[in-house]
Amino acid sequence: DYQYGTVAQTCDQRTAIGLARSKDIDLRFFLPPPPLPKIKNDYPIEDELRLLLVSLPQTGLDPCVQYFTSLALRESSQTLAAQRGGLWCFGGNGLPYCETLSKIPSETVELFCLQALVQHSKVSSHCDKIEAKGGLQLLQRIYQLRKDSAKIQRNIIRIIGNMALDERLHSSIVRAGWVSVLAEVMKSPHVIQSSHASRALANLDRDTVQEKYPDGVYVLHPQYRSSQPIRADILFVHGLLGAAFKTWRQQDVDRRLDKKASEGEEDYSQCWPKTWLASDCPALRIISVEYDTHLSDWKAKCPVEAHRKSIAYRSNELLDKLRAAGIGDRPLVWVSHSMGGLLVKKMLVDASKNPEMDKIVNNTKGIIFYSVPHHGSQLAEYSINARYLLFPSVEVKELSKDSPALKELNDDFMSFAKDKKFSVLSFAETLPTHIGSMIKLHVVPLESAKLGIGDLIPVDVNHLNICKPKKKDAFLYQRTLKFIQDVLAQEL
């Protein structure tokens, strides 16, 4: 222990980050986070968070973030007012309202404020302010206090990962003790936790990582430094109720497990691209992206969300992030589920019109579509409630059968694909999906999943399980693997 301690004290920043990104590293190589200054008892953590939020500029923020930040501030100030017995309720209507809010558990308020901070941390000038106001130390304090809340810890690591995109903040992040925390979380058995930590460390590691990983772009493999060269990239794009990890888990065998998984429990979050594909194709960089999911965490609909609904908006936002992450520098295969496939088509069509994105287009070797509604979904004919369950944040007119936007996208994509001659493989569901207790429908019928190029393979599963193989030797996984190996045969 003494020798490890000596090494830990003499390690410079680059060595510490390099060690944290080494496989099976002994955690004694890292100094624990520095002791935090004592705080007065009557000054709860959420107030400190609120003060930090108040001090950040409201400009340059997405209108939804402004809305949720004001919500977070209102929630916490009302709790405060009720505790102090005062009437200070901005936005509220007097004492009764204040009193009900004081019963909101502080953890919920903290989560609310942290989610607002996540959005701030996407703006680099705001990151400077967070650092200047002692935000890195405050987050460290909350992290240590909330060891029991995976969600709070994950939001905090996401903020650190966003701040690490700016090299000027690296020494502050290291001084605040984050390297030892991230090294420990890298060892977590939960793929979501470890991937958040891995992203933050990759952004800190400027010695061996050229790319930067913006918010929502996660490397599933390789998560550690490796001497093995990366030959090609595989990019996973989830559908609209999906996420970077849970969409690509192994199919749930047990109904009880299924309920747990759908409630976002992390007990069941195996991620087959990270476990199976990485061991079968170790020379690949496997990336999973996440988009738009932060809004569902607020349990509230953003009133100013209209601009985010279109596939075009998402395409531009994601293309910029992917270029930052070096997508296009190597041969590339896209893997998409449901609406994610429409997004992939839109990104490729958009990229083909932008000379700066040439690399992404020219290096695309293949695309896998899992139940993608190329020609719309029956869902559009269902009640608003049913649609909201499946595609909560996209305009349904984009999805309805024969929608002009979908037809135009498909025509553009087909002429582009025939010109570029990359390989395409499509899977289609043949079983209906249960939505709630009342509705049972084929979300993407066979004729809509049919693109017109490449193979179309019907599989006896429903819409949610089409991208979740039951086990490693299942047809779904083996056929996917064969496609990737064939398309990238030269590189692999």
VEXDREN-2710 file (C-alpha; in Angstrom, 1 decimal):
% VEXDREN-2710
k/r/px/py/pz
1/ASP/0.0/0.0/0.0
2/TYR/2.8/2.4/0.9
3/GLN/4.5/1.8/-2.5
4/TYR/1.2/2.3/-4.4
5/GLY/0.7/5.5/-2.3
6/THR/4.1/6.8/-3.3
7/VAL/3.5/6.1/-7.0
8/ALA/0.0/7.8/-6.7
9/GLN/1.6/10.9/-5.2
10/THR/4.3/11.2/-7.8
11/CYS/2.0/10.5/-10.8
12/ASP/1.5/13.4/-13.2
13/GLN/-1.8/14.0/-14.9
14/ARG/-1.1/12.2/-18.1
15/THR/0.2/9.1/-16.3
16/ALA/-2.8/9.0/-14.0
17/ILE/-5.2/9.2/-16.9
18/GLY/-3.3/6.5/-18.8
19/LEU/-3.4/4.2/-15.8
20/ALA/-7.2/4.8/-15.4
21/ARG/-7.6/3.7/-19.0
22/SER/-5.6/0.5/-18.6
23/LYS/-7.4/-2.8/-18.2
24/ASP/-7.5/-4.5/-14.7
25/ILE/-5.6/-1.6/-13.1
26/ASP/-5.2/-1.6/-9.3
27/LEU/-7.1/1.3/-7.8
28/ARG/-4.4/1.9/-5.2
29/PHE/-2.5/3.7/-8.1
30/PHE/-4.9/6.7/-7.6
31/LEU/-5.0/9.3/-4.8
32/PRO/-8.5/9.5/-3.3
33/PRO/-10.4/12.7/-4.1
34/PRO/-9.1/15.6/-1.9
35/PRO/-11.0/16.3/1.3
36/LEU/-13.8/18.8/0.7
37/PRO/-14.2/21.9/2.8
38/LYS/-16.8/21.5/5.6
39/ILE/-20.2/23.1/4.9
40/LYS/-22.5/24.6/7.3
41/ASN/-25.3/22.3/8.3
42/ASP/-28.2/24.6/7.4
43/TYR/-27.0/24.8/3.9
44/PRO/-28.3/21.7/2.0
45/ILE/-26.6/20.4/-1.1
46/GLU/-29.6/21.3/-3.3
47/ASP/-29.3/25.0/-2.3
48/GLU/-25.7/24.9/-3.4
49/LEU/-26.8/23.3/-6.7
50/ARG/-29.4/25.9/-7.1
51/LEU/-26.9/28.8/-6.5
52/LEU/-24.7/27.2/-9.1
53/LEU/-27.5/27.1/-11.6
54/VAL/-28.6/30.7/-10.9
55/SER/-25.1/31.8/-11.6
56/LEU/-24.9/30.3/-15.0
57/PRO/-25.9/32.3/-18.1
58/GLN/-29.3/31.4/-19.6
59/THR/-28.2/32.4/-23.1
60/GLY/-27.1/30.0/-25.7
61/LEU/-29.3/27.3/-24.2
62/ASP/-31.8/25.2/-25.9
63/PRO/-35.3/26.7/-25.1
64/CYS/-36.3/23.4/-23.5
65/VAL/-33.3/23.6/-21.2
66/GLN/-34.2/27.2/-20.2
67/TYR/-37.7/25.9/-19.4
68/PHE/-36.5/23.0/-17.3
69/THR/-33.8/25.1/-15.5
70/SER/-36.5/27.5/-14.4
71/LEU/-38.5/24.5/-13.3
72/ALA/-35.6/23.1/-11.3
73/LEU/-35.0/26.5/-9.7
74/ARG/-38.6/26.9/-8.8
75/GLU/-38.9/23.5/-7.3
76/SER/-35.8/24.0/-5.1
77/SER/-36.6/27.5/-4.0
78/GLN/-40.1/26.5/-2.9
79/THR/-38.7/23.7/-0.9
80/LEU/-36.4/26.2/0.7
81/ALA/-39.2/28.7/1.4
82/ALA/-41.3/26.0/3.0
83/GLN/-38.4/25.0/5.2
84/ARG/-37.7/28.5/6.4
85/GLY/-41.4/29.1/6.8
86/GLY/-41.3/32.0/4.4
87/LEU/-43.5/32.9/1.5
88/TRP/-40.8/33.2/-1.1
89/CYS/-42.3/31.3/-4.0
90/PHE/-41.6/32.6/-7.4
91/GLY/-44.1/31.2/-9.8
92/GLY/-46.1/29.7/-7.0
93/ASN/-49.3/31.0/-5.4
94/GLY/-48.6/31.4/-1.7
95/LEU/-48.0/29.2/1.2
96/PRO/-50.1/26.1/0.5
97/TYR/-48.1/25.5/-2.7
98/CYS/-44.8/26.0/-0.8
99/GLU/-45.8/23.4/1.8
100/THR/-46.6/20.7/-0.7
101/LEU/-43.3/21.2/-2.4
102/SER/-41.3/20.9/0.8
103/LYS/-42.3/17.2/0.7
104/ILE/-40.4/16.6/-2.5
105/PRO/-37.5/14.4/-1.5
106/SER/-34.2/16.3/-1.8
107/GLU/-32.9/13.5/-4.1
108/THR/-35.6/14.4/-6.7
109/VAL/-34.7/18.1/-6.5
110/GLU/-31.0/17.2/-6.9
111/LEU/-31.7/15.1/-9.9
112/PHE/-33.7/17.9/-11.4
113/CYS/-30.9/20.4/-10.9
114/LEU/-28.3/17.9/-12.2
115/GLN/-30.3/17.3/-15.4
116/ALA/-30.4/21.1/-15.9
117/LEU/-26.6/21.1/-15.3
118/VAL/-26.1/18.3/-17.9
119/GLN/-27.7/20.6/-20.5
120/HIS/-25.5/23.6/-19.4
121/SER/-22.4/21.4/-19.7
122/LYS/-23.0/21.0/-23.4
123/VAL/-22.2/24.7/-23.9
124/SER/-18.4/25.2/-23.5
125/SER/-18.6/28.7/-22.2
126/HIS/-20.9/27.5/-19.4
127/CYS/-18.4/24.8/-18.5
128/ASP/-15.9/27.5/-17.7
129/LYS/-18.4/29.1/-15.4
130/ILE/-19.2/25.7/-13.7
131/GLU/-15.5/25.3/-13.0
132/ALA/-15.0/28.8/-11.8
133/LYS/-17.9/28.5/-9.3
134/GLY/-16.4/25.4/-7.7
135/GLY/-18.8/23.1/-9.6
136/LEU/-16.3/20.3/-9.9
137/GLN/-15.9/20.1/-6.1
138/LEU/-19.7/20.4/-5.5
139/LEU/-20.3/17.5/-7.9
140/GLN/-17.7/15.5/-6.1
141/ARG/-19.5/16.1/-2.8
142/ILE/-22.9/15.0/-4.2
143/TYR/-21.2/12.0/-5.8
144/GLN/-19.8/10.8/-2.5
145/LEU/-23.1/11.5/-0.7
146/ARG/-25.2/9.7/-3.2
147/LYS/-23.4/6.4/-3.6
148/ASP/-26.8/4.7/-3.5
149/SER/-28.3/6.5/-6.5
150/ALA/-26.9/5.2/-9.9
151/LYS/-29.0/7.8/-11.7
152/ILE/-27.5/10.8/-9.8
153/GLN/-24.0/9.4/-10.2
154/ARG/-24.5/8.8/-13.9
155/ASN/-25.7/12.4/-14.5
156/ILE/-22.7/13.7/-12.6
157/ILE/-20.3/11.6/-14.7
158/ARG/-22.1/12.8/-17.8
159/ILE/-21.4/16.4/-16.8
160/ILE/-17.7/15.6/-16.2
161/GLY/-17.5/13.8/-19.6
162/ASN/-19.0/17.0/-21.3
163/MET/-16.6/19.3/-19.4
164/ALA/-13.7/17.0/-20.4
165/LEU/-14.3/18.0/-24.1
166/ASP/-12.4/21.2/-23.3
167/GLU/-8.7/20.5/-22.7
168/ARG/-8.3/23.7/-20.7
169/LEU/-10.4/22.2/-18.0
170/HIS/-8.5/18.9/-17.7
171/SER/-6.1/19.9/-14.9
172/SER/-9.1/21.2/-12.8
173/ILE/-11.0/18.0/-13.4
174/VAL/-7.9/16.0/-12.3
175/ARG/-7.3/18.2/-9.3
176/ALA/-10.9/17.8/-8.1
177/GLY/-10.2/14.0/-7.8
178/TRP/-12.2/12.7/-10.7
179/VAL/-9.6/10.4/-12.2
180/SER/-9.8/7.9/-9.2
181/VAL/-13.6/8.0/-9.3
182/LEU/-13.7/7.3/-13.1
183/ALA/-11.2/4.5/-12.8
184/GLU/-13.4/2.9/-10.2
185/VAL/-16.6/3.3/-12.2
186/MET/-14.9/1.8/-15.3
187/LYS/-14.9/-1.5/-13.3
188/SER/-18.7/-1.4/-12.7
189/PRO/-20.6/-4.4/-13.9
190/HIS/-23.3/-2.1/-15.2
191/VAL/-22.6/-1.3/-18.8
192/ILE/-24.3/2.1/-18.6
193/GLN/-22.1/3.3/-15.6
194/SER/-18.9/2.0/-17.0
195/SER/-19.5/3.4/-20.5
196/HIS/-20.2/6.9/-19.1
197/ALA/-16.9/6.7/-17.2
198/SER/-15.1/5.4/-20.2
199/ARG/-16.3/8.3/-22.4
200/ALA/-15.2/10.8/-19.8
201/LEU/-11.7/9.2/-19.6
202/ALA/-11.4/9.0/-23.3
203/ASN/-12.1/12.7/-23.5
204/LEU/-9.4/13.3/-20.9
205/ASP/-6.8/11.1/-22.7
206/ARG/-5.2/13.3/-25.3
207/ASP/-2.1/11.1/-25.6
208/THR/-3.8/8.1/-27.3
209/VAL/-7.2/9.3/-28.4
210/GLN/-7.5/11.7/-31.3
211/GLU/-11.3/11.8/-31.4
212/LYS/-13.6/13.6/-28.9
213/TYR/-16.9/12.0/-27.8
214/PRO/-19.7/14.6/-27.5
215/ASP/-22.7/14.1/-25.2
216/GLY/-24.6/11.0/-26.2
217/VAL/-21.8/9.3/-28.1
218/TYR/-20.5/6.2/-26.3
219/VAL/-17.7/3.8/-27.1
220/LEU/-18.7/0.3/-26.2
221/HIS/-15.4/-1.1/-27.4
222/PRO/-12.5/-0.7/-26.9
223/GLN/-13.0/1.1/-23.6
224/TYR/-9.4/0.7/-22.5
225/ARG/-6.1/1.7/-24.1
226/SER/-5.0/-1.1/-26.5
227/SER/-2.1/-1.7/-28.8
228/GLN/-4.5/-3.4/-31.3
229/PRO/-5.2/-1.1/-34.2
230/ILE/-8.8/-0.3/-35.0
231/ARG/-9.7/-1.4/-38.5
232/ALA/-13.3/-0.2/-38.9
233/ASP/-16.2/1.4/-37.0
234/ILE/-19.7/0.0/-36.2
235/LEU/-22.3/2.6/-35.2
236/PHE/-25.5/1.6/-33.4
237/VAL/-28.5/4.0/-33.7
238/HIS/-31.5/3.2/-31.5
239/GLY/-35.2/4.0/-32.2
240/LEU/-37.2/6.7/-30.6
241/LEU/-38.1/5.0/-27.3
242/GLY/-34.8/3.4/-27.2
243/ALA/-31.5/4.3/-25.6
244/ALA/-27.8/3.7/-26.3
245/PHE/-27.7/0.6/-24.1
246/LYS/-31.1/-0.9/-23.3
247/THR/-32.1/-1.1/-27.0
248/TRP/-29.2/-3.5/-27.6
249/ARG/-29.6/-5.9/-24.7
250/GLN/-30.2/-9.6/-24.9
251/GLN/-33.8/-10.5/-25.2
252/ASP/-35.5/-10.8/-21.9
253/VAL/-36.4/-14.4/-21.2
254/ASP/-38.5/-13.9/-18.1
255/ARG/-41.6/-11.7/-18.0
256/ARG/-40.6/-10.3/-14.6
257/LEU/-37.2/-9.4/-16.0
258/ASP/-38.9/-7.8/-18.9
259/LYS/-40.9/-5.5/-16.6
260/LYS/-37.8/-4.6/-14.7
261/ALA/-35.9/-3.8/-17.8
262/SER/-38.6/-1.7/-19.3
263/GLU/-38.7/0.4/-16.1
264/GLY/-35.1/1.2/-16.6
265/GLU/-33.7/-1.0/-13.9
266/GLU/-30.1/-1.5/-14.5
267/ASP/-30.2/-5.1/-13.2
268/TYR/-30.6/-6.3/-16.7
269/SER/-28.7/-4.3/-19.1
270/GLN/-26.5/-6.7/-21.0
271/CYS/-25.5/-5.0/-24.2
272/TRP/-24.7/-7.5/-26.9
273/PRO/-22.6/-5.2/-29.0
274/LYS/-20.3/-4.7/-26.0
275/THR/-20.1/-8.3/-24.9
276/TRP/-20.6/-10.6/-28.0
277/LEU/-19.6/-8.4/-30.9
278/ALA/-16.5/-7.0/-29.3
279/SER/-15.2/-10.5/-28.6
280/ASP/-16.0/-11.7/-32.1
281/CYS/-14.5/-8.7/-33.8
282/PRO/-12.0/-7.1/-31.5
283/ALA/-10.5/-4.9/-34.2
284/LEU/-13.7/-2.9/-34.5
285/ARG/-14.5/0.3/-32.7
286/ILE/-18.1/-0.1/-31.5
287/ILE/-20.1/3.1/-30.9
288/SER/-23.6/3.5/-29.7
289/VAL/-25.3/6.9/-29.9
290/GLU/-28.1/8.3/-27.8
291/TYR/-30.3/11.2/-28.8
292/ASP/-33.2/13.1/-27.3
293/THR/-33.6/10.9/-24.3
294/HIS/-33.0/13.5/-21.6
295/LEU/-36.5/15.0/-22.2
296/SER/-38.2/11.8/-21.1
297/ASP/-36.4/12.0/-17.7
298/TRP/-38.2/15.2/-16.9
299/LYS/-41.6/13.5/-16.7
300/ALA/-42.9/16.7/-18.3
301/LYS/-43.4/17.7/-21.9
302/CYS/-41.4/20.7/-22.9
303/PRO/-43.8/23.3/-24.2
304/VAL/-41.3/24.7/-26.7
305/GLU/-40.2/21.4/-28.2
306/ALA/-41.6/21.8/-31.6
307/HIS/-38.3/22.4/-33.4
308/ARG/-36.9/19.1/-32.1
309/LYS/-39.5/17.0/-33.7
310/SER/-38.2/16.6/-37.1
311/ILE/-35.8/13.9/-38.3
312/ALA/-34.0/16.7/-40.2
313/TYR/-33.1/18.5/-36.9
314/ARG/-31.8/15.4/-35.4
315/SER/-29.8/14.4/-38.4
316/ASN/-27.8/17.7/-38.4
317/GLU/-27.2/17.5/-34.7
318/LEU/-26.0/13.9/-34.8
319/LEU/-23.8/14.3/-37.9
320/ASP/-21.8/17.1/-36.2
321/LYS/-21.2/14.9/-33.2
322/LEU/-20.2/11.9/-35.2
323/ARG/-17.6/13.8/-37.2
324/ALA/-16.1/15.0/-33.9
325/ALA/-15.9/11.4/-32.8
326/GLY/-14.0/10.5/-36.0
327/ILE/-16.8/8.7/-37.7
328/GLY/-15.9/8.5/-41.4
329/ASP/-12.1/8.2/-40.8
330/ARG/-12.4/4.4/-41.2
331/PRO/-14.7/1.9/-43.0
332/LEU/-18.1/2.1/-41.4
333/VAL/-21.2/-0.1/-40.9
334/TRP/-24.4/1.4/-39.5
335/VAL/-26.8/-0.7/-37.4
336/SER/-30.3/0.8/-36.7
337/HIS/-33.6/-0.1/-35.1
338/SER/-37.0/1.3/-36.0
339/MET/-37.0/5.1/-36.4
340/GLY/-33.2/5.1/-36.0
341/GLY/-33.1/3.6/-39.5
342/LEU/-34.9/6.6/-40.9
343/LEU/-32.4/8.8/-39.1
344/VAL/-29.5/6.9/-40.6
345/LYS/-31.0/7.3/-44.1
346/LYS/-31.5/11.0/-43.5
347/MET/-27.9/11.5/-42.2
348/LEU/-26.4/9.7/-45.2
349/VAL/-28.6/11.8/-47.6
350/ASP/-27.6/15.0/-45.8
351/ALA/-24.0/14.0/-45.6
352/SER/-23.9/13.4/-49.4
353/LYS/-24.9/17.0/-50.0
354/ASN/-22.2/18.4/-47.7
355/PRO/-18.6/18.2/-49.0
356/GLU/-17.3/18.3/-45.4
357/MET/-19.1/15.0/-44.7
358/ASP/-17.7/13.2/-47.7
359/LYS/-15.7/10.8/-45.6
360/ILE/-18.8/9.5/-43.8
361/VAL/-20.5/8.8/-47.2
362/ASN/-17.5/7.3/-48.9
363/ASN/-16.5/5.0/-46.0
364/THR/-20.0/3.6/-45.5
365/LYS/-19.7/-0.1/-46.3
366/GLY/-23.0/-1.4/-45.1
367/ILE/-26.3/-0.8/-43.2
368/ILE/-28.4/-3.1/-41.1
369/PHE/-32.0/-2.1/-40.6
370/TYR/-34.0/-3.8/-37.8
371/SER/-37.8/-3.2/-38.5
372/VAL/-37.4/0.2/-40.0
373/PRO/-40.7/1.8/-41.2
374/HIS/-39.4/2.9/-44.6
375/HIS/-43.0/3.4/-45.8
376/GLY/-44.6/4.5/-42.6
377/SER/-46.3/2.7/-39.7
378/GLN/-49.8/1.8/-38.9
379/LEU/-49.2/3.5/-35.6
380/ALA/-50.2/6.8/-37.2
381/GLU/-53.8/5.6/-37.5
382/TYR/-54.0/4.8/-33.8
383/SER/-55.2/7.1/-30.9
384/ILE/-52.8/9.8/-29.8
385/ASN/-52.1/7.9/-26.6
386/ALA/-50.9/4.8/-28.4
387/ARG/-48.7/6.9/-30.7
388/TYR/-47.2/8.7/-27.7
389/LEU/-46.2/5.5/-26.1
390/LEU/-44.1/4.4/-29.1
391/PHE/-42.9/7.6/-30.6
392/PRO/-43.3/10.3/-28.0
393/SER/-41.2/13.0/-29.7
394/VAL/-41.7/12.8/-33.4
395/GLU/-44.5/14.3/-35.4
396/VAL/-46.8/11.5/-36.4
397/LYS/-47.3/12.9/-39.9
398/GLU/-43.7/12.0/-40.6
399/LEU/-44.6/8.4/-39.8
400/SER/-48.0/8.0/-41.5
401/LYS/-48.3/5.7/-44.5
402/ASP/-47.6/7.5/-47.7
403/SER/-46.4/10.6/-45.9
404/PRO/-44.7/12.9/-48.5
405/ALA/-41.7/13.4/-46.2
406/LEU/-41.1/9.6/-45.9
407/LYS/-41.5/9.0/-49.6
408/GLU/-39.1/11.8/-50.4
409/LEU/-36.5/10.5/-47.9
410/ASN/-36.8/7.0/-49.4
411/ASP/-36.5/8.2/-53.0
412/ASP/-33.4/10.3/-52.1
413/PHE/-31.9/7.4/-50.2
414/MET/-32.5/4.8/-52.9
415/SER/-30.9/6.9/-55.7
416/PHE/-28.0/7.6/-53.4
417/ALA/-27.6/4.0/-52.3
418/LYS/-27.7/2.6/-55.9
419/ASP/-24.9/5.1/-56.8
420/LYS/-22.7/4.1/-53.8
421/LYS/-23.2/0.3/-54.0
422/PHE/-22.9/-0.5/-50.3
423/SER/-24.5/-3.6/-48.8
424/VAL/-27.8/-3.6/-47.0
425/LEU/-29.5/-6.1/-44.8
426/SER/-33.0/-5.7/-43.4
427/PHE/-34.8/-7.7/-40.7
428/ALA/-38.6/-7.5/-40.3
429/GLU/-40.8/-8.5/-37.4
430/THR/-43.7/-10.9/-38.0
431/LEU/-45.3/-10.9/-34.5
432/PRO/-47.5/-8.1/-33.1
433/THR/-46.3/-5.9/-30.2
434/HIS/-48.4/-5.4/-27.1
435/ILE/-48.7/-1.7/-26.4
436/GLY/-50.2/-1.2/-22.9
437/SER/-52.9/-3.7/-22.1
438/MET/-55.3/-2.8/-24.8
439/ILE/-53.5/-2.6/-28.1
440/LYS/-51.7/-5.2/-30.1
441/LEU/-50.3/-4.3/-33.4
442/HIS/-47.7/-4.8/-36.1
443/VAL/-45.7/-1.6/-35.6
444/VAL/-43.7/-2.1/-38.8
445/PRO/-45.5/-4.5/-41.2
446/LEU/-43.4/-6.5/-43.7
447/GLU/-44.2/-4.2/-46.7
448/SER/-43.0/-1.2/-44.8
449/ALA/-39.7/-2.8/-43.7
450/LYS/-39.0/-3.7/-47.3
451/LEU/-36.5/-1.2/-48.7
452/GLY/-36.1/-2.6/-52.2
453/ILE/-32.3/-3.2/-52.0
454/GLY/-30.4/-5.9/-50.1
455/ASP/-31.9/-8.9/-48.3
456/LEU/-35.1/-8.7/-46.3
457/ILE/-35.3/-11.4/-43.6
458/PRO/-38.6/-11.9/-41.7
459/VAL/-38.1/-13.0/-38.0
460/ASP/-40.7/-14.4/-35.6
461/VAL/-40.3/-11.7/-33.0
462/ASN/-42.1/-8.4/-32.2
463/HIS/-41.0/-4.9/-32.8
464/LEU/-39.1/-4.4/-29.5
465/ASN/-37.2/-7.8/-29.7
466/ILE/-36.1/-7.6/-33.4
467/CYS/-32.8/-6.1/-32.3
468/LYS/-32.5/-8.3/-29.1
469/PRO/-31.1/-11.7/-29.9
470/LYS/-32.0/-14.4/-27.4
471/LYS/-28.5/-15.8/-27.2
472/LYS/-25.2/-15.6/-28.9
473/ASP/-25.9/-18.6/-31.2
474/ALA/-29.4/-17.3/-32.1
475/PHE/-30.0/-16.6/-35.8
476/LEU/-30.6/-12.9/-35.4
477/TYR/-27.1/-12.4/-33.9
478/GLN/-25.3/-14.8/-36.1
479/ARG/-26.8/-13.3/-39.3
480/THR/-25.9/-9.8/-38.1
481/LEU/-22.3/-10.9/-37.3
482/LYS/-21.9/-12.6/-40.7
483/PHE/-23.1/-9.5/-42.5
484/ILE/-20.5/-7.3/-40.6
485/GLN/-17.7/-9.8/-41.2
486/ASP/-18.5/-10.1/-44.9
487/VAL/-18.8/-6.4/-45.5
488/LEU/-15.6/-5.7/-43.7
489/ALA/-13.7/-8.8/-44.8
490/GLN/-10.8/-6.8/-46.2
491/GLU/-10.4/-4.7/-43.0
492/LEU/-10.8/-7.7/-40.6
END
